[in-house]
Every structure is written in structure tokens, then in C-alpha cells.
Amino acid sequence: MRNDHIRTDKIQIRRSETSSDVERLKAEREKTRKFKKGNRMMVVLGAVLILVFFFSTALFVTVSREHFHPAYLMELSRAQMMRFFNFITGAGAEGGIQFITCRNVMIVMAGACLAASGAVYQGVFKNILASPTTLGVMSGGSLGNILYALLFVSLSPVSAKLSDLSASSLSEIPLLDRNLQSFMVLLGCFMAVLTVVGITLILGRGRIRSDHLIITGIIFSSIIGSFSSLVQYYLIERNPADPRIDIIRSMTMGGFGNTYKPDQMMLMLGFLAPCVCALMSVAGRMDILALGDEQAATMGLNVVFFRNLIIAVNTVMTAVIIAFCGQIGFIGFIIPLAARRLVGPRFRRLLPASMLMGATLLLIIYDIAHLISMTAYMNVLTSALGSIVMVIALIRGGGVSRAD
């Protein structure tokens, strides 16, 4: 009897160990399956972006209603495609294909970086309402543009007529005068972020809380928006033909009408590429930071340093985009929500997925805007789309604002 009891105990122990091994094997298979699924999704998103970019650059053409005909449209698309292949093979650039390619590359960079910035803010602050505009970056850029229009345009004829000058004449103008507006926009962006963060530190008594950041950013943006409307009203009442009105309005509306030169593309890439590389290099640490300040600190993470690093990198990315393209709203809000559902909350996949989706969506929106002659009002289209998605997300989430 004693021996039988011992044998039974041994058999039970072996069964328990076997069951544990099976569960561990199932968990590993599930993890591998999700990993392969995420990789396939990345490949699909990359392929879609390539196809959309090729269509927008090499096939997309517009014609008037009087000349609209399928055969004529196909002939224009064929000619456009031949110009594109000649350009990429070095055979020559005709029909403005170089400008079109540079503009689409800058659209891709803008959409990708705005989406990446929104994904970082939503994940780190654990709030789906967070976006590149959370810290008042876009409002600060608008304020810098207003100050440029009020302080320099009327006093500097060179700055007021840059768009009317030829390329040869433009190269003779000093670098500061050529980029004075962009410099003022960048300055406004950085000052806005410093102001919002400073107020948040005061409210939190030396600590930064995500809810304080978001509320302070919203209030700051509202104040700057009211100030911008007041300045435009004053200028219109004084002189409806004042050129400063168009300067202020173009920044608020957003667009890519002035982003078509290779030097602009390389300058924009020189700022944005290091920022993207910096975010990808700390993706694992951002996963830890998203767990909460206390848990991240217990795991050995320097919370203050990495939060400041993330804010600085995202501020630079958003400020550069605003300086070149104006305000492009809601791309950094709607894209991370969709990307998180596809690939999950891990930043090593969320960031690339958000960038691919953001670039693709912004290219599609620009093509639609080109068809309806609204390329100078990109912020209107993106904001309308983002508002609809925001309402749907809040309804489906039952009012939940956490981005877990």
C-alpha cells in the first residue's frame, strides 16, 4: 500500500510538469503567431505606401471638365509615368516631375512624423486624446508666424516678396532673410512647449503629470487661436488687401504649395531623420515609461530624462513640419489609434506602422484635395476627417480616454 501511494504521487507530479510544458509551448506558439502576423502587416502597409506614392507621383493627373475623356486621361497618365521613369533613371526631368516627386516625398515625411509623434504621446501619456498639438506646438508656430507677419513683413520688402522672386535672384538673398519666417515659426513652437511644460511644473509642484500637460496645452492653444483671429480681424478691418492676412491664413490652413524644392526636401530630411532614429532607439524604454512613473522608476529608468527627451524630439519633429508645411491637424491623432489596433501597443511595431499609415493617408488626402482644388486648405480636410474619427472612437470606447 505504501509503495502504491508513492507511485501515484510520482505519476501526478509528472502529469503536472507535462501540463506546464504544454502551456508554455502554447504561449510561445501564440507569441510567434502574433509576431509573424505583425511582420506581415508591416509588409502590407509598406507595399500600400509604395503603390500610393507611385500612383500620386507617376500616374495621378487632373484635367478640366471640358477636356475630361478616358482616352485623354490615360494618355496624360502614360506621359506622366514616362517622365517619372526618366527622372529616377537620370534621363532628365521634364514637366515638373522633379517638383512633384520632392513634394510627395515631403508629404510622406510630414505624415509619417506626425503619426509617430502622436503614437508616442498617446502611449507615454496613456491618453487617446494626446497628439502632436497636445503641448501647444502648432499654436506656438502660429504665434511665431503672426509675429513674423506683424514685425518683419511690412518693414522688410525682401521678406514680403520672396515668393515672387526667381531662383537666381533668391540665391543672392542672405540665408537669414530667406528663412526668416521658418525661423520665427520654429522659435514660436519651442517657446510654446517651454511655456506649457513650465506651467505644468508649477501646477504639479515640480512634477509633470500627463493630465496637467494636456489641459495646459488645450488652454494655451485656445488662447493663441483667439489671438490669431483677433489679429486677422484687425488687419481685415484696416486693409482687406493687406498681404499679411494671407501669410497668417496660409499657416493656419496648411498646405504643400511651397514644398517642392530639393534643398527644402534635404533640409527637412536632415532634421526629421535623426528624430525618427532617436525614437526608434528608445522604443523599448518608452514601453517601460508607458507602465507609469513609479513602475518605470523601480525598473531603473530615468523617468525625468526620458520624458524630457521624448518631448524635445517630438517638438523638433512637429516644429519642422509646421515651419515647412503649416498646420496639418489630426494626422497625429487618428493614425495611432488605427495602428494600435493592427499591431498592438509595443512601440517597436507601433512607430513603424503609424509612420507607414500616416504617410499613406496624407498622400491620399492630398490627391483628393488636388481633385477638388483645396490643396491650400489641407488642415480643413484633415481636421474634418479627424473629428469624425474622434467622435466614433469616443462612442465605441464608452468615453474611455486611456491608450493602453
C-alpha positions as CSV (number, residue, x, y, z in Angstrom):
1,M,0.0,0.0,0.0
2,R,2.8,2.4,0.8
3,N,4.6,1.7,-2.4
4,D,1.4,2.2,-4.5
5,H,0.8,5.5,-2.8
6,I,4.4,6.7,-3.7
7,R,4.0,5.6,-7.3
8,T,0.7,7.5,-7.6
9,D,2.3,10.7,-6.3
10,K,5.1,10.3,-8.8
11,I,2.6,9.9,-11.6
12,Q,0.8,13.1,-10.5
13,I,4.0,15.1,-10.4
14,R,4.9,14.0,-14.0
15,R,1.4,15.0,-15.3
16,S,1.7,18.4,-13.7
17,E,5.1,19.0,-15.3
18,T,3.8,17.8,-18.7
19,S,0.8,20.2,-18.5
20,S,3.1,23.1,-17.7
21,D,5.3,22.3,-20.7
22,V,2.2,22.2,-22.9
23,E,1.0,25.6,-21.7
24,R,4.4,27.1,-22.2
25,L,4.6,25.7,-25.7
26,K,1.2,27.1,-26.5
27,A,2.2,30.6,-25.2
28,E,5.4,30.5,-27.3
29,R,3.4,29.5,-30.4
30,E,0.9,32.3,-29.8
31,K,3.7,34.8,-29.4
32,T,5.3,33.5,-32.6
33,R,2.0,33.7,-34.5
34,K,1.4,37.3,-33.4
35,F,5.0,38.2,-34.4
36,K,4.5,36.8,-37.8
37,K,1.2,38.5,-38.2
38,G,2.7,41.8,-37.2
39,N,5.5,41.3,-39.7
40,R,3.0,40.6,-42.5
41,M,1.1,43.7,-41.6
42,M,4.2,45.8,-41.8
43,V,4.9,44.3,-45.3
44,V,1.3,45.1,-46.4
45,L,1.5,48.7,-45.1
46,G,4.8,49.2,-46.8
47,A,3.5,47.9,-50.1
48,V,0.4,50.1,-49.9
49,L,2.6,53.2,-49.3
50,I,4.8,52.3,-52.3
51,L,1.7,51.9,-54.5
52,V,0.1,55.1,-53.4
53,F,3.3,57.0,-53.8
54,F,3.8,55.6,-57.3
55,F,0.2,56.5,-58.2
56,S,0.5,60.0,-56.8
57,T,3.8,60.7,-58.5
58,A,3.7,58.8,-61.8
59,L,0.1,58.3,-62.7
60,F,-2.1,61.0,-61.0
61,V,-3.2,63.8,-63.3
62,T,-6.0,66.3,-63.3
63,V,-7.9,67.7,-66.3
64,S,-10.7,70.2,-66.7
65,R,-14.3,69.2,-67.3
66,E,-14.1,70.4,-70.9
67,H,-11.2,68.0,-71.7
68,F,-12.2,65.1,-69.5
69,H,-12.2,61.9,-71.5
70,P,-10.9,58.4,-70.5
71,A,-8.6,58.1,-73.5
72,Y,-7.1,61.6,-73.0
73,L,-6.7,60.9,-69.3
74,M,-4.9,57.6,-69.9
75,E,-2.6,59.4,-72.4
76,L,-1.7,62.0,-69.8
77,S,-1.0,59.3,-67.2
78,R,1.2,57.4,-69.6
79,A,3.2,60.6,-70.4
80,Q,3.5,61.3,-66.6
81,M,4.8,57.8,-66.0
82,M,7.4,58.1,-68.7
83,R,8.6,61.4,-67.2
84,F,8.8,59.8,-63.8
85,F,10.9,56.8,-65.0
86,N,13.2,59.2,-67.0
87,F,13.7,61.2,-63.8
88,I,14.5,58.3,-61.5
89,T,16.9,56.8,-64.1
90,G,18.7,60.1,-64.6
91,A,17.5,60.6,-68.2
92,G,16.1,64.1,-67.4
93,A,13.4,65.9,-65.5
94,E,10.5,67.2,-67.6
95,G,7.1,68.6,-67.0
96,G,7.9,69.5,-63.4
97,I,8.3,65.8,-62.3
98,Q,11.2,66.8,-60.0
99,F,9.0,69.2,-58.1
100,I,6.2,66.7,-57.9
101,T,8.5,64.0,-56.6
102,C,10.0,66.3,-54.0
103,R,6.6,67.5,-52.8
104,N,5.3,63.9,-52.4
105,V,8.4,62.9,-50.5
106,M,7.9,65.8,-48.1
107,I,4.2,64.8,-47.7
108,V,5.4,61.3,-46.8
109,M,7.8,62.7,-44.3
110,A,5.2,65.0,-42.8
111,G,2.5,62.3,-42.5
112,A,5.0,59.8,-41.1
113,C,6.5,62.0,-38.4
114,L,3.1,63.5,-37.3
115,A,1.8,60.0,-36.8
116,A,4.9,58.8,-35.0
117,S,4.7,61.8,-32.7
118,G,1.0,61.2,-31.9
119,A,1.7,57.5,-31.2
120,V,4.5,58.4,-28.7
121,Y,2.3,61.0,-26.9
122,Q,-0.7,58.7,-26.7
123,G,1.3,55.7,-25.4
124,V,3.5,57.6,-22.9
125,F,0.7,59.8,-21.6
126,K,-1.8,56.9,-21.8
127,N,-4.5,59.1,-23.3
128,I,-6.0,58.7,-26.7
129,L,-6.7,62.5,-26.9
130,A,-3.0,63.2,-26.9
131,S,-1.5,64.3,-30.3
132,P,1.4,66.5,-31.6
133,T,-0.8,69.5,-30.8
134,T,-1.1,68.5,-27.1
135,L,1.8,70.7,-25.9
136,G,0.7,73.7,-28.0
137,V,3.4,73.2,-30.6
138,M,1.1,74.1,-33.6
139,S,-0.3,77.1,-31.7
140,G,3.2,78.3,-30.9
141,G,4.1,78.1,-34.6
142,S,1.0,80.1,-35.5
143,L,2.1,82.7,-32.9
144,G,5.6,82.8,-34.3
145,N,4.1,83.3,-37.8
146,I,1.9,86.1,-36.6
147,L,4.9,87.9,-35.0
148,Y,6.8,87.4,-38.3
149,A,3.9,89.0,-40.3
150,L,3.5,91.9,-37.9
151,L,7.2,92.7,-37.2
152,F,9.0,91.9,-40.4
153,V,6.8,91.8,-43.5
154,S,5.8,95.5,-43.6
155,L,9.4,96.6,-42.8
156,S,11.3,94.2,-45.0
157,P,10.3,94.2,-48.7
158,V,12.6,91.3,-49.3
159,S,10.8,89.0,-46.9
160,A,7.4,90.1,-48.2
161,K,8.2,89.2,-51.8
162,L,10.2,86.0,-51.6
163,S,7.6,84.0,-53.4
164,D,7.7,86.4,-56.4
165,L,11.5,86.1,-56.9
166,S,13.2,83.8,-59.4
167,A,15.7,81.1,-58.3
168,S,18.7,83.1,-59.4
169,S,17.6,86.2,-57.5
170,L,16.6,84.1,-54.5
171,S,20.1,82.7,-54.2
172,E,21.5,86.2,-53.8
173,I,19.4,86.9,-50.7
174,P,21.0,86.2,-47.3
175,L,20.1,82.9,-45.7
176,L,18.5,84.6,-42.7
177,D,16.2,86.7,-44.9
178,R,15.2,83.6,-46.9
179,N,14.3,81.5,-43.9
180,L,13.2,84.3,-41.5
181,Q,9.6,83.1,-41.5
182,S,10.6,79.5,-40.8
183,F,12.9,80.6,-38.0
184,M,10.1,82.6,-36.3
185,V,7.8,79.6,-36.6
186,L,10.4,77.3,-35.0
187,L,11.0,79.8,-32.3
188,G,7.3,80.1,-31.5
189,C,7.0,76.3,-31.3
190,F,9.8,75.9,-28.9
191,M,8.6,78.8,-26.7
192,A,5.1,77.4,-26.6
193,V,6.4,74.0,-25.4
194,L,8.6,75.6,-22.8
195,T,5.6,77.7,-21.6
196,V,3.3,74.7,-21.3
197,V,5.9,72.5,-19.6
198,G,6.7,75.3,-17.2
199,I,3.1,75.9,-16.2
200,T,2.7,72.1,-15.7
201,L,5.7,72.0,-13.4
202,I,4.2,74.9,-11.4
203,L,0.9,73.1,-11.1
204,G,2.5,69.8,-10.2
205,R,5.0,71.4,-7.8
206,G,8.0,70.2,-9.7
207,R,6.4,67.1,-11.2
208,I,5.0,66.6,-14.7
209,R,1.6,65.0,-14.9
210,S,0.1,64.0,-18.2
211,D,-3.4,65.4,-17.4
212,H,-1.8,68.7,-16.4
213,L,0.1,68.8,-19.7
214,I,-2.9,68.1,-21.8
215,I,-5.2,70.6,-20.1
216,T,-2.5,73.3,-20.1
217,G,-1.8,72.6,-23.8
218,I,-5.5,72.9,-24.7
219,I,-5.9,76.2,-22.8
220,F,-2.8,77.6,-24.4
221,S,-3.9,76.6,-27.9
222,S,-7.3,78.2,-27.3
223,I,-5.7,81.5,-26.2
224,I,-3.4,81.6,-29.2
225,G,-6.3,80.7,-31.6
226,S,-8.3,83.6,-30.2
227,F,-5.4,85.9,-30.6
228,S,-4.8,84.8,-34.2
229,S,-8.5,85.5,-35.0
230,L,-8.3,88.9,-33.4
231,V,-5.2,89.9,-35.4
232,Q,-6.8,88.8,-38.7
233,Y,-9.9,90.7,-37.9
234,Y,-7.9,93.8,-37.1
235,L,-5.9,93.6,-40.3
236,I,-9.0,93.0,-42.5
237,E,-10.8,95.9,-40.9
238,R,-7.8,98.2,-41.5
239,N,-6.9,97.0,-45.1
240,P,-8.6,93.9,-46.7
241,A,-5.8,93.8,-49.2
242,D,-3.0,93.5,-46.6
243,P,-0.6,90.8,-47.6
244,R,-0.1,89.8,-44.0
245,I,-3.6,88.3,-43.9
246,D,-2.6,85.7,-46.5
247,I,0.6,84.9,-44.6
248,I,-1.3,84.3,-41.4
249,R,-4.1,82.4,-43.1
250,S,-1.8,80.1,-45.1
251,M,0.0,78.9,-42.0
252,T,-3.3,78.2,-40.3
253,M,-4.8,76.3,-43.3
254,G,-1.7,74.2,-44.0
255,G,-0.5,73.1,-47.4
256,F,2.4,71.9,-49.6
257,G,2.3,74.6,-52.2
258,N,5.7,75.9,-51.3
259,T,7.4,72.5,-50.6
260,Y,8.7,71.3,-53.9
261,K,12.4,72.1,-54.0
262,P,15.2,69.5,-53.5
263,D,17.1,71.7,-51.0
264,Q,13.9,72.0,-48.9
265,M,13.4,68.2,-49.0
266,M,17.0,67.6,-47.9
267,L,16.8,70.2,-45.1
268,M,13.6,68.7,-43.8
269,L,15.0,65.2,-44.0
270,G,18.1,66.4,-42.2
271,F,16.0,67.4,-39.2
272,L,13.4,64.6,-39.2
273,A,15.6,61.5,-39.8
274,P,17.7,61.9,-36.6
275,C,14.5,62.4,-34.6
276,V,12.9,59.2,-36.0
277,C,16.1,57.3,-35.3
278,A,16.2,58.6,-31.8
279,L,12.6,57.5,-31.1
280,M,13.2,54.0,-32.6
281,S,16.4,53.6,-30.5
282,V,14.4,54.2,-27.2
283,A,11.3,52.3,-28.2
284,G,11.9,49.7,-25.5
285,R,12.3,52.3,-22.8
286,M,9.1,54.0,-23.9
287,D,7.3,50.7,-23.3
288,I,8.6,50.8,-19.8
289,L,7.7,54.5,-19.4
290,A,4.1,53.8,-20.5
291,L,3.7,51.5,-17.5
292,G,3.7,54.5,-15.2
293,D,6.3,56.7,-13.5
294,E,6.6,54.7,-10.3
295,Q,6.9,51.3,-12.0
296,A,9.4,52.7,-14.6
297,A,11.5,54.2,-11.8
298,T,11.6,50.8,-9.9
299,M,12.8,49.2,-13.1
300,G,15.8,51.5,-13.3
301,L,14.5,54.0,-15.9
302,N,15.4,57.7,-15.5
303,V,11.8,58.9,-15.9
304,V,12.6,62.7,-16.0
305,F,15.4,62.3,-18.6
306,F,13.5,60.1,-21.0
307,R,10.3,62.2,-20.7
308,N,12.2,65.3,-21.5
309,L,14.0,63.6,-24.3
310,I,10.7,62.4,-25.8
311,I,9.1,65.9,-25.5
312,A,12.2,67.5,-27.1
313,V,12.4,65.1,-30.1
314,N,8.6,65.3,-30.8
315,T,8.7,69.1,-30.5
316,V,11.5,69.3,-33.1
317,M,9.7,67.0,-35.5
318,T,6.4,68.8,-35.2
319,A,8.0,72.3,-35.4
320,V,9.9,71.4,-38.5
321,I,6.8,70.2,-40.2
322,I,4.9,73.3,-39.3
323,A,7.7,75.5,-40.5
324,F,7.6,73.9,-43.9
325,C,4.0,72.8,-44.4
326,G,1.9,74.8,-41.9
327,Q,-0.6,73.3,-39.6
328,I,-1.7,69.7,-40.5
329,G,-4.1,68.6,-37.8
330,F,-5.4,65.3,-36.6
331,I,-3.0,63.0,-38.6
332,G,-1.1,62.5,-35.3
333,F,-4.4,61.6,-33.6
334,I,-6.3,59.3,-35.9
335,I,-3.4,57.2,-37.2
336,P,-2.0,55.9,-33.9
337,L,-5.5,54.8,-32.9
338,A,-5.8,52.6,-36.0
339,A,-2.2,51.4,-35.9
340,R,-2.5,50.3,-32.3
341,R,-5.5,48.1,-33.2
342,L,-3.5,46.5,-36.0
343,V,-0.1,45.8,-34.4
344,G,-0.6,46.4,-30.7
345,P,0.8,48.9,-28.2
346,R,4.5,47.9,-28.4
347,F,6.5,50.9,-29.8
348,R,8.9,48.8,-31.9
349,R,5.9,48.0,-34.1
350,L,3.6,50.8,-33.3
351,L,6.0,53.5,-34.5
352,P,6.8,52.0,-38.0
353,A,3.1,51.1,-38.5
354,S,2.0,54.6,-37.6
355,M,4.6,56.1,-39.9
356,L,3.6,54.0,-42.8
357,M,-0.1,54.6,-42.3
358,G,0.3,58.4,-41.7
359,A,2.3,58.8,-44.9
360,T,-0.2,56.9,-46.9
361,L,-3.2,58.7,-45.6
362,L,-1.7,62.1,-46.0
363,L,-0.8,61.3,-49.6
364,I,-4.4,60.2,-50.3
365,I,-5.8,63.3,-48.7
366,Y,-3.6,65.5,-50.8
367,D,-4.7,63.7,-54.0
368,I,-8.3,64.3,-53.0
369,A,-7.6,67.9,-52.2
370,H,-5.9,68.2,-55.6
371,L,-9.1,66.9,-57.3
372,I,-11.3,69.4,-55.6
373,S,-8.8,72.3,-55.7
374,M,-8.3,72.5,-52.0
375,T,-4.6,71.9,-51.7
376,A,-4.2,75.2,-49.8
377,Y,-6.6,74.0,-47.1
378,M,-5.2,70.7,-46.0
379,N,-5.8,71.4,-42.4
380,V,-9.5,71.7,-43.1
381,L,-9.7,68.3,-44.7
382,T,-7.6,66.5,-42.1
383,S,-9.4,68.2,-39.2
384,A,-12.8,67.2,-40.7
385,L,-11.7,63.6,-41.0
386,G,-10.1,63.6,-37.6
387,S,-13.2,65.0,-35.9
388,I,-15.3,62.2,-37.3
389,V,-12.9,59.5,-36.2
390,M,-12.6,61.2,-32.7
391,V,-16.4,61.0,-32.2
392,I,-16.5,57.4,-33.4
393,A,-13.6,56.4,-31.1
394,L,-15.2,58.1,-28.0
395,I,-18.6,56.4,-28.7
396,R,-17.1,53.0,-29.2
397,G,-14.9,53.4,-26.2
398,G,-17.7,54.5,-24.0
399,G,-15.9,57.7,-23.2
400,V,-12.7,55.9,-22.2
401,S,-9.6,58.0,-22.9
402,R,-6.8,55.7,-21.9
403,A,-4.4,54.3,-24.6
404,D,-3.4,51.0,-23.0
